[in-house]
Amino acid sequence: MRALVIALVLAQALPAAAKSKAKPPAKPAKPAAPQPPSPPPPLCSGDYADALPAEKAASILDAVKQPFVFAIRNTATYEHVYYGRDGKLRRAYLRSVVHGTAFAYRVVNGETQLVTNEHVASQPDVTDDEHGVEGVPTGSKKVREQLKIVRDETDDYEPGHVPLAKLLSDTQADIAVLKTRKQLPVMPYRLGRSAALRPGNLVQVRGFPLGAFAAVNTGKVLNPLTHDTERGWNHVDFMIDALLASGNSGSPVFAVSCRTAEPELVGIYHAGYTDAAALNAVVAIDQLRDELDTLKVPKRDSSALHGEITAQDRDKLVKQLFAETTHSVTFPFGGRSVVVALVDPQLMRFSILDDDYPLTTQESMALVDRGQNGFGTLDLVAVSVDGQPVEAPAQALEGEVREHFEKLYESLWRQVLGVADYRARLSKGKLSADAFAEAQAARQRLRKRTAEQKELLNICSFEADRANFGAARAQLATPAPTPATAEVAGSGQ
């Protein structure tokens, strides 16, 4: 009996034991996965930093292991033609060497592309009062130009120079893109947003002041948006107070992002004020983004510079002349005075007065537009031949002579429209400071044309005295006396 009870107990216990052996032991609980570190807080509020901690400034400088900013040397040769003491024509060849800065920004098809200023990549084709070259007389012509990367202004080791070629030249933005077959380190930073700059933002400028050595200058944004129309430029700048020099032209300008704490390219330094070393203009990067990518110069509104004169422009002047009691307007041109008069609805006359004006109202030359198909075509040229005023049809003039007078005629139109624009802006200038500033900018543009206008007047006066102009007398129409109203009409304007 005892044996039977033991057997039953063992029989009941064995399945339970089997079940307990079949169940695997419980695994220890996994430790919680470590949480990723929280991102560092932004360097600052806003888009770009106004200041940097010392350790961050040092790390930015130390991060650039390979230089991507280079010294550029432009060597141009000019031909100067002159007469020697013996009366013979002579030629002299003069060399001009300038230094600037360029930076590599990408590699395409094995070639490194760099950005600099257009005025660094190209010296003037012809020297004049507005485009002077140190040591080269005015009237000289550029016959050769070379661009190279050098170590500094003293580097004369030719085998170490890196030749450059131009890919793009944008005179209005003062930007040029160069290329070289040599593989160069490229800028490690991204393009920023110049529109996000604010006064007080910190900027860093990397370049070669005076071409002497590599340097990093710092400064602050003074004005984040200005429109630059000096020297035929037409682009957006921002102003900084970094101390820069001539060799810095073409230097990249960086601002430090608040979000990433990394520098971003926001512009390219291109010009400074002669009397203010800490007042410098930087071409804003936003307007260059597509241009640097596509290598295509964008179309810009050049109405304030050298845009085409439209039919609407001419009609506007005609309406203004109709509104004047004398049907005329007097305006300056090349140091002389000119009266444009609407003699009748189909005849406009530009009378260039002599040097004695306003003591006298003697006309030295006139250009006449009969306006059969709308004004804008030179039809007659009136000059003094043997003391007598005669008019020669423009079609009767020899090709080169006619071309000179047509250039003078176009320049007269451009000037009178510019003067009308200036006077309109000046009248609005009494209402606001911005309107007054626009009027002053228009006045400066007019003054910068004086040298070119003088040259045109001199050429056309010379042509009027030559026999080939007098040869047109055979085809002269009946001499038309200078309208009395044209002589005195503008004297009171």
C-alpha positions as CSV (number, residue, x, y, z in Angstrom):
1,M,0.0,0.0,0.0
2,R,2.8,2.4,0.9
3,A,4.5,1.5,-2.3
4,L,1.4,2.3,-4.3
5,V,1.0,5.7,-2.7
6,I,4.7,6.5,-3.4
7,A,4.3,5.5,-7.0
8,L,1.2,7.8,-7.5
9,V,3.0,10.7,-5.9
10,L,6.0,10.2,-8.2
11,A,3.8,9.8,-11.2
12,Q,2.2,13.2,-10.5
13,A,5.5,14.9,-9.8
14,L,7.3,13.7,-12.9
15,P,5.2,15.7,-15.5
16,A,5.5,18.8,-13.5
17,A,9.3,18.4,-13.3
18,A,9.4,17.7,-17.0
19,K,7.5,20.9,-17.6
20,S,9.8,22.9,-15.4
21,K,12.9,21.5,-17.2
22,A,11.4,22.3,-20.7
23,K,10.8,26.0,-19.8
24,P,14.0,28.1,-20.6
25,P,15.3,30.3,-17.9
26,A,14.2,33.9,-18.0
27,K,16.6,36.2,-19.8
28,P,18.0,39.2,-17.8
29,A,16.3,42.5,-18.8
30,K,18.2,44.5,-21.5
31,P,19.7,47.7,-20.3
32,A,18.0,50.8,-21.8
33,A,19.5,52.0,-25.1
34,P,21.6,55.2,-24.5
35,Q,19.9,58.3,-25.7
36,P,21.7,60.3,-28.5
37,P,23.3,63.4,-27.1
38,S,21.2,66.5,-27.6
39,P,22.3,68.8,-30.4
40,P,24.4,71.7,-29.2
41,P,22.4,74.9,-28.7
42,P,22.6,77.4,-31.6
43,L,25.6,79.7,-31.5
44,C,23.4,82.7,-31.5
45,S,19.9,83.9,-32.3
46,G,19.1,85.2,-35.8
47,D,20.9,84.1,-39.0
48,Y,24.5,85.3,-38.5
49,A,26.7,85.9,-35.5
50,D,27.6,89.3,-34.2
51,A,30.6,87.9,-32.3
52,L,32.4,84.6,-31.7
53,P,33.9,83.0,-28.6
54,A,37.6,82.9,-28.7
55,E,37.8,79.1,-28.9
56,K,35.3,79.1,-31.8
57,A,37.2,81.7,-33.7
58,A,40.4,79.7,-33.3
59,S,38.7,76.5,-34.4
60,I,37.5,78.1,-37.6
61,L,41.0,79.3,-38.5
62,D,42.5,76.0,-37.6
63,A,39.9,74.0,-39.7
64,V,41.3,75.2,-43.0
65,K,44.2,72.8,-43.6
66,Q,44.7,73.6,-47.3
67,P,44.6,77.2,-48.7
68,F,41.8,77.9,-51.2
69,V,42.5,81.6,-51.5
70,F,45.3,82.7,-53.9
71,A,47.2,85.8,-55.0
72,I,46.6,86.8,-58.6
73,R,48.9,88.7,-60.8
74,N,47.7,90.5,-63.9
75,T,50.4,91.6,-66.3
76,A,49.2,93.9,-69.2
77,T,51.2,95.4,-72.0
78,Y,50.1,98.7,-73.5
79,E,51.0,100.2,-76.8
80,H,51.4,104.0,-76.7
81,V,51.6,105.8,-80.1
82,Y,53.2,109.2,-80.2
83,Y,55.3,111.6,-82.4
84,G,59.0,111.9,-81.6
85,R,60.9,115.2,-81.8
86,D,61.8,114.4,-85.4
87,G,58.1,114.4,-86.3
88,K,58.1,110.6,-86.9
89,L,55.4,108.3,-85.5
90,R,56.7,106.1,-82.7
91,R,55.5,103.4,-80.5
92,A,56.3,102.6,-76.9
93,Y,55.3,99.4,-75.0
94,L,54.6,99.8,-71.4
95,R,53.8,97.1,-68.8
96,S,51.3,97.3,-66.0
97,V,51.4,94.8,-63.1
98,V,48.5,94.6,-60.6
99,H,47.8,92.1,-57.8
100,G,44.5,90.9,-56.4
101,T,42.9,87.9,-54.8
102,A,40.9,84.9,-56.1
103,F,39.4,81.8,-54.4
104,A,38.7,78.3,-55.8
105,Y,35.1,77.3,-55.5
106,R,34.7,74.1,-57.6
107,V,36.3,71.6,-60.0
108,V,34.6,70.9,-63.3
109,N,36.0,68.4,-65.8
110,G,39.3,68.3,-64.1
111,E,39.7,72.1,-64.1
112,T,39.6,74.3,-61.1
113,Q,37.4,77.3,-61.3
114,L,38.1,80.5,-59.3
115,V,36.3,83.8,-58.6
116,T,37.8,87.2,-58.5
117,N,36.9,90.8,-59.5
118,E,36.5,91.7,-63.1
119,H,38.8,94.7,-62.6
120,V,41.5,92.3,-61.4
121,A,41.1,89.9,-64.3
122,S,40.9,92.7,-66.9
123,Q,42.8,96.0,-67.1
124,P,41.3,98.7,-69.3
125,D,41.4,98.1,-73.0
126,V,42.2,101.7,-73.7
127,T,43.4,104.2,-71.1
128,D,41.5,107.5,-70.6
129,D,40.5,109.9,-67.9
130,E,38.0,107.5,-66.5
131,H,40.1,104.3,-67.0
132,G,43.6,105.3,-65.9
133,V,46.5,102.8,-65.5
134,E,49.4,103.9,-63.3
135,G,52.5,104.7,-65.4
136,V,50.6,104.4,-68.8
137,P,49.6,107.6,-70.7
138,T,46.0,108.1,-71.7
139,G,45.2,106.9,-75.2
140,S,47.2,103.8,-74.9
141,K,45.9,100.4,-76.1
142,K,46.2,97.1,-74.4
143,V,47.8,94.5,-76.7
144,R,48.5,91.7,-74.3
145,E,47.4,90.4,-70.9
146,Q,48.4,87.5,-68.7
147,L,46.8,86.1,-65.5
148,K,48.7,83.9,-63.1
149,I,48.6,82.6,-59.5
150,V,51.7,83.6,-57.6
151,R,52.8,83.3,-54.0
152,D,52.9,87.0,-53.5
153,E,53.9,90.3,-55.2
154,T,57.7,89.4,-55.0
155,D,57.3,85.9,-56.6
156,D,59.4,86.0,-59.8
157,Y,59.9,82.2,-60.0
158,E,58.1,81.6,-63.4
159,P,58.0,77.7,-63.1
160,G,56.0,78.0,-59.9
161,H,53.4,80.3,-61.4
162,V,50.0,78.8,-62.3
163,P,48.5,80.2,-65.6
164,L,44.8,81.2,-65.6
165,A,42.2,81.7,-68.4
166,K,39.0,83.6,-68.2
167,L,35.7,81.8,-68.3
168,L,33.3,84.6,-67.5
169,S,33.5,88.4,-67.2
170,D,30.7,90.4,-65.7
171,T,31.6,94.1,-65.7
172,Q,28.4,95.3,-64.1
173,A,28.8,92.9,-61.1
174,D,32.6,93.4,-61.2
175,I,33.0,89.6,-61.1
176,A,35.1,87.2,-63.2
177,V,35.5,83.4,-63.2
178,L,38.9,82.0,-64.1
179,K,40.0,78.4,-64.7
180,T,43.2,76.4,-64.5
181,R,44.2,72.9,-65.3
182,K,46.0,72.5,-62.0
183,Q,44.0,70.8,-59.3
184,L,43.6,73.3,-56.4
185,P,41.9,73.0,-53.0
186,V,38.4,74.4,-53.1
187,M,36.4,76.4,-50.6
188,P,35.1,74.1,-47.9
189,Y,32.2,76.3,-47.0
190,R,28.7,76.6,-48.4
191,L,27.2,79.7,-50.0
192,G,25.2,81.7,-47.6
193,R,22.4,84.3,-47.9
194,S,23.5,87.9,-48.1
195,A,19.9,89.0,-47.8
196,A,19.9,87.7,-44.2
197,L,22.8,90.0,-43.1
198,R,22.0,92.6,-40.6
199,P,24.0,95.6,-39.3
200,G,26.5,94.4,-36.7
201,N,27.0,90.9,-38.1
202,L,30.6,89.7,-37.9
203,V,32.4,89.1,-41.2
204,Q,35.8,87.5,-42.0
205,V,37.7,88.4,-45.2
206,R,40.5,86.2,-46.6
207,G,42.9,87.7,-49.1
208,F,46.2,89.2,-50.0
209,P,46.4,92.8,-48.9
210,L,48.7,94.7,-51.3
211,G,49.6,91.3,-52.7
212,A,52.1,91.0,-49.9
213,F,50.9,88.0,-47.9
214,A,47.8,85.9,-47.0
215,A,45.7,87.5,-44.2
216,V,42.4,87.2,-42.5
217,N,40.6,90.5,-41.6
218,T,37.5,90.8,-39.5
219,G,34.9,93.5,-39.4
220,K,31.2,94.3,-39.0
221,V,28.4,94.8,-41.5
222,L,27.6,98.5,-41.6
223,N,24.9,98.6,-44.3
224,P,23.4,95.3,-45.6
225,L,22.0,96.7,-48.8
226,T,23.2,99.4,-51.2
227,H,22.9,99.7,-55.0
228,D,26.3,100.3,-56.7
229,T,26.3,102.3,-59.9
230,E,29.8,103.7,-59.7
231,R,32.1,103.2,-62.7
232,G,29.4,101.6,-64.8
233,W,28.7,99.0,-62.2
234,N,25.1,97.9,-61.6
235,H,24.7,95.5,-58.7
236,V,23.9,95.1,-55.0
237,D,26.6,95.6,-52.4
238,F,26.8,95.5,-48.6
239,M,29.2,97.7,-46.6
240,I,31.7,96.5,-44.0
241,D,34.3,98.2,-41.8
242,A,37.1,95.6,-42.1
243,L,40.5,97.2,-42.9
244,L,41.3,96.2,-46.4
245,A,43.7,97.2,-49.1
246,S,44.0,97.1,-52.9
247,G,45.3,93.5,-53.1
248,N,42.2,92.3,-51.3
249,S,40.1,92.9,-54.4
250,G,38.4,89.5,-55.1
251,S,38.6,88.3,-51.5
252,P,35.8,86.0,-50.2
253,V,33.8,87.4,-47.4
254,F,32.3,85.0,-44.8
255,A,29.7,85.3,-42.1
256,V,29.3,82.7,-39.4
257,S,25.9,80.9,-39.3
258,C,24.1,80.9,-36.0
259,R,22.6,77.5,-36.7
260,T,25.7,75.6,-37.8
261,A,28.4,77.7,-36.3
262,E,30.2,77.4,-39.6
263,P,31.4,80.2,-42.0
264,E,29.2,80.8,-45.1
265,L,30.2,82.8,-48.2
266,V,28.1,86.0,-48.3
267,G,30.0,88.2,-50.7
268,I,33.1,89.2,-52.6
269,Y,35.0,92.3,-51.7
270,H,35.5,94.6,-54.7
271,A,36.0,98.3,-53.8
272,G,36.7,100.8,-51.0
273,Y,36.5,104.5,-50.4
274,T,39.8,106.4,-50.9
275,D,39.3,108.6,-47.8
276,A,37.9,105.8,-45.6
277,A,40.0,102.7,-45.1
278,A,37.3,101.1,-42.9
279,L,34.5,101.6,-45.4
280,N,34.5,98.9,-48.0
281,A,31.9,97.5,-50.5
282,V,31.2,93.8,-51.0
283,V,29.3,92.3,-53.9
284,A,26.4,90.4,-52.3
285,I,26.4,86.7,-53.1
286,D,22.6,86.2,-53.6
287,Q,22.8,87.9,-57.1
288,L,25.8,85.7,-58.1
289,R,24.5,82.3,-57.1
290,D,23.1,81.3,-60.5
291,E,25.8,83.1,-62.4
292,L,28.6,81.1,-60.7
293,D,26.7,77.9,-61.3
294,T,25.7,78.4,-65.0
295,L,28.6,80.8,-66.0
296,K,26.0,83.0,-67.8
297,V,25.9,86.7,-67.2
298,P,22.3,87.7,-66.3
299,K,20.4,90.5,-68.0
300,R,20.2,93.5,-65.7
301,D,18.1,96.7,-65.9
302,S,20.7,99.1,-67.3
303,S,18.3,102.0,-67.9
304,A,20.2,104.0,-65.4
305,L,23.5,103.2,-67.1
306,H,23.8,102.6,-70.9
307,G,20.5,101.1,-71.9
308,E,19.0,101.4,-75.3
309,I,17.0,104.6,-75.9
310,T,13.4,103.6,-76.7
311,A,10.8,105.2,-78.7
312,Q,8.9,106.0,-75.5
313,D,12.0,107.8,-74.2
314,R,12.1,110.0,-77.4
315,D,8.3,110.6,-77.3
316,K,8.7,111.8,-73.7
317,L,11.2,114.4,-74.7
318,V,9.1,115.6,-77.5
319,K,6.2,116.1,-75.2
320,Q,8.4,118.0,-72.7
321,L,9.6,120.3,-75.6
322,F,6.0,121.0,-76.6
323,A,5.3,121.9,-73.0
324,E,8.1,124.5,-72.9
325,T,7.2,128.0,-74.0
326,T,10.3,128.2,-76.2
327,H,9.9,124.5,-77.3
328,S,13.5,124.1,-76.3
329,V,15.8,122.9,-73.5
330,T,19.4,123.8,-72.7
331,F,21.7,121.2,-71.2
332,P,25.5,120.6,-70.7
333,F,27.5,118.4,-72.9
334,G,31.3,117.9,-72.8
335,G,31.9,121.2,-71.2
336,R,29.7,123.1,-73.7
337,S,26.1,124.1,-73.8
338,V,23.6,122.5,-76.2
339,V,20.1,123.7,-77.1
340,V,17.6,121.0,-78.3
341,A,14.7,122.7,-80.0
342,L,11.5,121.4,-81.6
343,V,11.5,123.7,-84.6
344,D,8.3,122.2,-85.8
345,P,6.4,118.9,-85.1
346,Q,8.6,117.1,-87.6
347,L,12.0,118.7,-87.0
348,M,14.3,118.6,-84.0
349,R,17.6,120.4,-83.9
350,F,20.5,119.9,-81.5
351,S,22.5,123.2,-81.6
352,I,26.0,123.0,-80.0
353,L,26.9,126.4,-78.9
354,D,30.5,127.8,-79.0
355,D,32.8,128.3,-76.1
356,D,31.7,131.9,-75.5
357,Y,28.2,131.0,-74.5
358,P,26.4,132.6,-72.7
359,L,28.3,135.8,-73.8
360,T,27.1,134.9,-77.3
361,T,24.7,132.4,-78.7
362,Q,26.7,131.5,-81.8
363,E,26.1,128.0,-83.0
364,S,29.3,126.0,-83.8
365,M,27.6,122.8,-85.0
366,A,24.1,121.4,-85.2
367,L,22.6,118.0,-85.8
368,V,19.1,117.8,-87.3
369,D,16.5,115.1,-87.2
370,R,13.5,115.5,-89.6
371,G,11.5,112.8,-87.9
372,Q,9.7,111.4,-90.9
373,N,9.5,108.0,-89.3
374,G,9.7,109.1,-85.7
375,F,12.6,110.9,-84.1
376,G,15.9,109.0,-83.6
377,T,17.7,109.3,-87.0
378,L,20.4,111.8,-87.9
379,D,19.4,113.4,-91.2
380,L,21.5,116.6,-91.5
381,V,24.7,117.9,-90.1
382,A,25.3,121.7,-90.0
383,V,28.8,123.1,-89.6
384,S,30.6,126.3,-90.4
385,V,32.5,126.1,-93.7
386,D,34.6,129.1,-94.6
387,G,32.6,131.1,-92.0
388,Q,29.3,130.2,-93.5
389,P,26.8,127.7,-92.0
390,V,26.0,124.8,-94.4
391,E,24.1,121.6,-93.9
392,A,25.2,118.3,-95.4
393,P,22.8,115.3,-95.6
394,A,24.1,112.6,-93.3
395,Q,23.8,110.1,-96.1
396,A,26.3,112.2,-98.1
397,L,29.1,111.8,-95.5
398,E,31.8,109.2,-95.9
399,G,31.4,106.1,-93.8
400,E,33.8,106.8,-91.0
401,V,32.8,110.5,-90.8
402,R,29.1,109.6,-90.7
403,E,29.7,107.1,-88.0
404,H,31.4,109.7,-85.8
405,F,28.5,112.1,-86.2
406,E,25.9,109.4,-85.5
407,K,27.8,108.5,-82.3
408,L,27.7,112.2,-81.3
409,Y,23.9,112.4,-82.1
410,E,23.2,109.3,-80.0
411,S,25.3,110.7,-77.1
412,L,23.3,114.0,-77.3
413,W,20.1,112.1,-77.0
414,R,21.4,110.1,-74.1
415,Q,22.6,113.2,-72.3
416,V,19.4,115.2,-72.7
417,L,17.3,112.3,-71.4
418,G,19.7,112.0,-68.5
419,V,19.4,115.7,-67.7
420,A,15.6,115.4,-67.9
421,D,15.7,112.5,-65.5
422,Y,17.9,114.3,-63.1
423,R,15.7,117.4,-63.1
424,A,12.6,115.2,-62.4
425,R,14.4,113.5,-59.6
426,L,15.6,116.8,-58.2
427,S,12.1,118.1,-58.0
428,K,11.1,115.0,-56.0
429,G,14.2,115.3,-53.8
430,K,12.5,118.0,-51.8
431,L,10.0,115.4,-50.5
432,S,12.4,112.8,-49.1
433,A,16.0,112.1,-48.4
434,D,16.0,108.9,-50.6
435,A,14.7,110.9,-53.6
436,F,17.4,113.5,-53.1
437,A,20.0,110.8,-52.9
438,E,18.7,109.3,-56.2
439,A,19.0,112.7,-57.8
440,Q,22.6,113.1,-56.6
441,A,23.4,109.7,-58.0
442,A,21.9,110.7,-61.4
443,R,24.0,113.9,-61.3
444,Q,27.2,111.9,-60.7
445,R,26.4,109.7,-63.7
446,L,26.0,112.7,-65.9
447,R,29.4,114.1,-64.8
448,K,31.2,110.9,-65.6
449,R,30.2,111.2,-69.3
450,T,32.0,114.5,-69.7
451,A,35.4,113.1,-70.9
452,E,33.7,110.8,-73.5
453,Q,31.6,113.7,-74.7
454,K,34.6,116.0,-75.1
455,E,36.3,113.4,-77.2
456,L,33.3,113.0,-79.5
457,L,33.1,116.8,-79.9
458,N,36.8,117.1,-80.8
459,I,36.6,114.3,-83.3
460,C,33.5,115.7,-85.0
461,S,35.0,119.3,-85.0
462,F,38.1,117.8,-86.7
463,E,36.0,116.0,-89.3
464,A,34.1,119.2,-90.0
465,D,37.4,120.9,-91.0
466,R,38.6,118.1,-93.2
467,A,38.2,118.0,-97.0
468,N,36.2,114.8,-97.0
469,F,33.4,116.6,-95.1
470,G,33.5,119.5,-97.5
471,A,33.2,117.0,-100.4
472,A,29.6,116.6,-99.3
473,R,28.9,120.2,-100.4
474,A,28.1,118.9,-103.9
475,Q,25.1,117.2,-102.4
476,L,24.1,120.0,-100.1
477,A,20.5,121.0,-99.7
478,T,19.8,124.7,-99.7
479,P,21.6,126.1,-96.6
480,A,19.1,126.5,-93.8
481,P,19.9,129.4,-91.5
482,T,20.0,128.7,-87.8
483,P,16.6,129.4,-86.4
484,A,16.7,132.5,-84.3
485,T,14.5,130.8,-81.7
486,A,17.1,128.0,-81.4
487,E,19.8,130.6,-80.6
488,V,18.1,132.4,-77.9
489,A,15.5,129.9,-76.8
490,G,17.6,128.1,-74.3
491,S,19.4,131.1,-72.8
492,G,16.7,131.5,-70.2
493,Q,16.4,127.8,-69.3
